């Protein structure tokens, strides 16, 4: 990650808090540290009027972009005190474990400590040209892996085997094997589900669930993939820390009952591509999606993951489920530069989950697809 990109991010954050005098920003969450420094380390980053200071616990020598006097060995949180001016201190508290936040608040008891997580998300939600280039590379990785994987699938293959074959392709192309998320959502490469067992609900707010394996809900199980049932694969692509999110449909043979649901999902995506613009509220994306689905007469099945979920998408970037949530009641204004994953899906009893998902970049003129693998239903060869 180049110095100019990091400087842009820090400058943007400083501008957000510059209206208040004697204000500092202390960042401790590892993902946020990576975002603002380009490195993973245990410690803290202090942003103030006096510039930057990185406090490193371990490992040492991970920040070549900073000069020697900007990097300080951190032995205890109390070491921060001699570098903090009196006044307000913003901290990414909402991104920290409770116990860590409590220890920090005790150390900073003489300061006015405020949660600055919202400011960080405000910066992170708007992607730069560099970030979009990473996302495009992630999309290419995913497309290449899928093309190599599809010919390997056979009827009767277990979901978990089919999933592992795609995971292998992705891993060999540089995917870390883990998809970072927020709020405790655990995800490896993604989900592959087939038939009615794909309707198993998970505790998470996602477009689909699946039986999974014991002790890890969601995604592929030991179920065999049968002819004539829908297969949904919802996987992440990865490049330089950034993820894209994409879902496609496949089957061995035709699945006639799935046709209208698939067409409705595709229509939702195409309608949103035509209508979504900066300045709209996040809840309007949900409302437009529902209006399209109602014209198909399929409202009762839409985003019904165990219960009505009332969302159709989310932000994506360094984590797979970033703000904003494209959901009922969400008043967040959409801004040019946001990256959004939109996943209109249907949960149909005795059939399974049917739907598509793509990652988009919101330009001043509207949505532009980043994930470009064909949306056509994939008919797999039985022999």
C-alpha positions in Angstrom: 0.0 0.0 0.0 1.6 3.3 -1.1 2.2 6.3 1.1 -0.2 8.5 -0.8 -3.1 6.2 -0.2 -2.4 6.0 3.6 -1.9 9.8 3.7 -5.3 10.3 2.0 -7.0 8.2 4.6 -5.4 9.9 7.6 -6.1 13.3 6.1 -9.8 12.5 5.7 -10.1 11.3 9.2 -8.4 14.4 10.6 -10.7 16.6 8.6 -13.7 14.9 10.2 -12.5 15.7 13.7 -10.8 19.0 13.0 -13.9 21.1 14.0 -13.1 20.5 17.6 -9.9 21.9 19.2 -7.5 19.7 21.2 -8.9 16.5 19.7 -6.9 13.3 19.2 -7.8 10.0 17.7 -6.6 6.7 19.1 -7.0 3.6 17.0 -6.5 0.1 18.4 -8.6 -2.3 16.3 -6.2 -4.5 14.1 -8.3 -4.0 10.9 -8.4 -0.2 11.5 -4.7 -0.2 12.2 -4.1 -2.0 8.9 -6.4 0.5 7.1 -4.5 3.5 8.3 -0.9 2.1 8.3 -0.8 -0.8 5.8 0.5 -3.2 8.5 -0.9 -5.6 11.0 0.5 -5.2 14.6 -0.6 -5.1 18.2 -0.6 -1.6 19.5 -2.1 1.7 18.8 -2.0 4.6 16.3 -2.4 8.2 17.6 -3.6 10.8 15.2 -3.5 14.4 16.4 -2.6 17.9 15.3 1.1 17.0 15.9 1.0 14.2 13.4 1.2 10.5 13.7 2.6 8.2 16.4 2.5 4.4 16.3 2.8 2.5 19.5 3.9 -1.1 18.8 3.7 -4.0 21.1 4.6 -6.6 18.5 6.0 -7.3 16.0 8.7 -4.7 15.7 9.8 -3.0 12.5 6.5 -3.4 10.6 6.0 0.3 9.7 8.8 1.3 7.3 6.6 4.2 6.1 7.0 6.0 9.4 10.2 7.7 10.7 12.0 6.6 13.9 10.5 9.2 16.1 7.0 8.3 15.0 7.3 4.7 16.2 7.3 4.0 20.0 7.6 0.7 21.8 4.4 0.0 23.8 5.0 -1.8 27.0 1.8 -0.7 28.8 -1.3 1.3 27.9 -0.1 3.9 30.4 2.8 4.7 27.9 0.2 6.5 25.8 -0.5 9.1 28.5 2.7 11.2 28.0 1.8 11.6 24.3 -1.8 12.6 24.7 -2.8 16.3 25.1 -5.6 17.1 27.5 -9.0 17.3 25.7 -11.2 14.9 23.8 -9.9 11.6 22.7 -11.8 9.6 20.1 -11.2 5.8 20.2 -12.6 3.1 18.0 -14.3 1.6 21.0 -17.1 -0.1 19.2 -14.5 -2.2 17.3 -12.8 -3.4 20.5 -13.5 -6.4 22.8 -15.3 -5.2 25.9 -12.5 -6.1 28.3 -9.9 -4.2 26.2 -12.1 -1.2 26.0 -12.6 -1.2 29.8 -8.9 -1.3 30.4 -8.3 1.6 28.1 -11.1 3.7 29.6 -9.5 3.1 33.0 -6.1 4.4 31.8 -7.7 7.4 30.1 -9.9 8.3 33.1 -8.6 11.8 33.1 -9.7 12.4 29.5 -13.0 12.9 27.8 -13.2 9.7 25.8 -15.7 9.3 22.9 -16.4 6.5 20.6 -15.0 7.4 17.2 -16.0 4.2 15.4 -18.6 6.1 13.3 -15.9 8.4 12.0 -13.7 5.5 10.9 -16.6 3.8 9.1 -17.3 7.1 7.4 -13.8 7.1 6.0 -13.7 3.4 5.2 -17.1 3.4 3.5 -15.8 5.5 0.6 -13.4 3.5 -1.5 -10.5 5.0 -3.4 -9.3 4.1 -6.9 -6.7 1.9 -5.2 -9.3 0.1 -3.2 -11.5 -0.5 -6.2 -8.5 -1.9 -8.1 -8.1 -4.4 -5.3 -11.8 -5.3 -5.4 -11.6 -5.9 -9.2 -8.6 -8.2 -8.7 -10.6 -10.1 -6.1 -13.4 -10.5 -8.6 -11.0 -11.8 -11.2 -9.6 -14.3 -8.7 -13.1 -15.6 -7.9 -14.2 -15.8 -11.6 -11.0 -17.7 -12.6 -11.5 -20.1 -9.7 -15.1 -20.8 -10.6 -14.3 -21.5 -14.2 -11.7 -24.0 -13.2 -14.0 -25.6 -10.6 -17.3 -26.1 -12.5 -16.1 -29.0 -14.7 -15.1 -31.0 -11.5 -18.6 -31.2 -10.1 -20.6 -34.5 -10.4 -24.1 -35.5 -9.2 -23.9 -37.4 -6.0 -20.9 -35.4 -4.8 -21.2 -34.2 -1.2 -21.7 -30.5 -0.7 -18.6 -30.3 1.5 -16.5 -32.0 -1.2 -17.8 -29.6 -3.9 -17.1 -26.6 -1.6 -13.6 -27.9 -0.8 -12.8 -28.1 -4.5 -13.7 -24.5 -5.0 -11.9 -23.5 -1.8 -8.7 -25.2 -3.1 -8.9 -23.2 -6.3 -9.3 -20.0 -4.4 -6.6 -20.8 -1.9 -4.1 -21.6 -4.7 -4.8 -18.1 -6.1 -4.1 -16.4 -2.8 -7.3 -16.4 -0.8 -6.4 -16.6 2.9 -9.1 -19.1 3.6 -10.9 -16.8 6.0 -13.4 -14.1 5.3 -13.2 -11.2 7.8 -16.5 -9.9 9.1 -18.0 -7.8 11.8 -20.0 -8.6 15.0 -18.8 -12.1 15.4 -20.0 -13.5 12.1 -17.7 -16.5 11.3 -17.1 -17.4 7.6 -14.5 -19.3 5.7 -14.5 -18.9 1.9 -18.3 -18.9 1.6 -21.4 -21.1 1.4 -22.4 -23.9 -0.9 -25.9 -25.2 -0.4 -28.2 -27.4 -2.3 -31.9 -28.3 -2.3 -34.2 -27.9 0.7 -31.4 -28.4 3.3 -30.2 -25.0 2.2 -33.2 -23.6 4.1 -31.6 -24.3 7.5 -31.4 -21.0 9.3 -28.3 -19.7 11.1 -28.0 -17.2 13.9 -26.5 -14.7 11.5 -28.2 -12.0 9.4 -27.2 -13.5 6.0 -28.9 -14.1 2.7 -28.9 -17.9 3.3 -27.8 -20.5 5.8 -27.4 -24.2 5.3 -26.9 -27.2 7.6 -23.1 -26.8 7.8 -21.2 -29.2 10.0 -21.6 -29.8 13.8 -20.3 -26.9 15.8 -20.2 -24.5 12.7 -23.6 -23.5 11.4 -24.2 -22.5 7.8 -22.8 -23.6 4.4 -21.9 -27.0 3.1 -22.8 -30.2 4.8 -22.2 -33.9 4.0 -25.5 -33.9 2.0 -25.2 -35.3 -1.5 -26.0 -32.9 -4.4 -28.9 -34.4 -6.4 -30.1 -33.9 -10.0 -33.0 -31.5 -10.4 -32.3 -29.3 -7.3 -30.8 -25.8 -7.0 -27.2 -25.3 -6.0 -26.3 -21.9 -4.7 -22.7 -20.9 -4.1 -22.0 -17.7 -2.3 -18.2 -17.1 -2.1 -15.8 -14.3 -1.5 -12.9 -13.3 -3.7 -9.8 -11.7 -2.1 -7.0 -9.3 -3.0 -4.6 -7.4 -0.8 -7.0 -7.4 2.2 -10.2 -6.7 0.2 -13.2 -9.0 -0.4 -15.9 -9.1 -3.0 -19.1 -11.1 -2.4 -20.9 -13.0 -5.2 -23.6 -15.7 -5.5 -24.5 -17.8 -8.5 -26.9 -20.6 -9.2 -26.3 -24.0 -10.8 -28.0 -27.5 -11.1 -27.7 -30.9 -12.7 -30.6 -30.8 -15.1 -33.5 -28.3 -15.1 -35.2 -27.0 -11.9 -38.5 -25.7 -13.4 -39.9 -24.5 -10.1 -36.9 -22.3 -9.5 -37.3 -20.3 -12.8 -39.6 -17.5 -11.5 -37.5 -17.0 -8.4 -34.4 -16.8 -10.4 -35.9 -14.3 -12.9 -37.2 -12.2 -10.0 -33.7 -12.0 -8.4 -32.2 -11.0 -11.7 -34.9 -8.4 -12.2 -34.2 -6.9 -8.8 -30.5 -6.5 -9.6 -31.2 -5.0 -13.0 -33.8 -2.6 -11.6 -31.4 -1.4 -8.8 -28.6 -0.9 -11.4 -31.0 1.5 -13.2 -32.4 3.3 -10.2 -29.8 3.5 -7.3 -28.0 6.8 -7.1 -26.0 8.7 -4.6 -28.2 10.6 -2.2 -30.8 7.8 -1.9 -31.3 6.4 1.6 -30.2 2.8 2.3 -33.8 1.8 3.1 -34.9 2.9 -0.4 -32.8 0.1 -1.9 -34.8 -2.4 0.2 -38.1 -0.7 -0.8 -37.3 -0.9 -4.5 -36.4 -4.5 -4.2 -39.7 -5.4 -2.5 -41.7 -3.5 -5.1 -40.1 -5.6 -7.9 -40.6 -8.9 -6.0 -44.3 -8.0 -5.3 -44.9 -7.7 -9.1 -43.8 -11.4 -9.4 -46.1 -12.4 -6.5 -43.2 -13.8 -4.5 -43.0 -11.5 -1.5 -43.6 -14.3 1.1 -40.4 -16.1 0.0 -38.1 -13.0 -0.3 -35.2 -12.9 2.1 -37.0 -15.3 4.5 -33.9 -16.8 6.2 -35.8 -18.6 9.0 -37.9 -15.4 9.4 -38.3 -12.2 7.3 -34.9 -10.5 7.3 -35.9 -7.2 5.6 -32.5 -6.4 4.1 -31.1 -6.9 0.6 -27.5 -6.0 0.9 -24.6 -4.5 2.8 -21.3 -2.7 2.4 -18.1 -4.7 1.6 -14.4 -4.0 1.7 -11.8 -5.1 4.3 -14.7 -7.0 5.9 -17.5 -8.8 4.1 -20.4 -7.2 6.0 -19.5 -3.5 6.4 -22.0 -0.6 6.7 -24.3 0.5 5.2 -27.0 -2.1 5.7 -29.5 -1.9 2.8 -32.4 -2.6 5.0 -35.8 -1.4 6.1 -35.6 1.6 8.4 -31.9 2.4 7.5 -31.7 6.2 6.9 -28.0 6.2 5.9 -27.6 8.3 2.7 -25.8 6.5 -0.1 -22.6 8.2 -1.3 -20.5 7.9 -4.4 -17.6 5.7 -3.7 -19.5 3.2 -1.6 -19.1 -0.5 -2.4 -22.3 -2.5 -1.9 -23.1 -6.2 -2.1 -26.7 -6.8 -3.2 -28.2 -10.3 -2.7 -31.9 -10.7 -3.5 -32.7 -14.3 -2.5 -35.8 -16.5 -2.1 -36.3 -19.2 0.5 -38.7 -21.7 -0.9 -40.1 -24.6 1.1 -39.2 -28.0 -0.4 -37.0 -26.4 -3.0 -34.2 -24.4 -1.4 -32.6 -21.0 -1.7 -32.6 -19.3 -5.1 -31.0 -16.0 -5.9 -28.0 -14.0 -7.1 -25.5 -11.6 -5.5 -23.1 -9.1 -6.9 -20.7 -6.5 -5.6 -21.1 -3.0 -7.0 -19.3 0.3 -6.9 -21.6 3.3 -6.6 -20.5 6.0 -9.0 -22.0 9.5 -9.4 -24.1 8.0 -12.2 -25.2 4.8 -10.4 -24.1 1.3 -9.7 -21.3 -0.4 -11.6 -20.7 -4.1 -11.2 -17.4 -5.3 -9.8 -18.2 -9.0 -9.8 -18.6 -9.9 -13.5 -19.0 -13.7 -13.6 -22.0 -14.5 -15.8 -25.3 -14.4 -14.1 -26.8 -17.1 -16.3 -28.1 -20.2 -14.5 -25.3 -22.8 -14.8 -26.3 -26.3 -16.1 -23.7 -28.7 -14.9 -22.7 -31.8 -16.8 -23.9 -35.1 -15.3 -21.1 -37.2 -16.7 
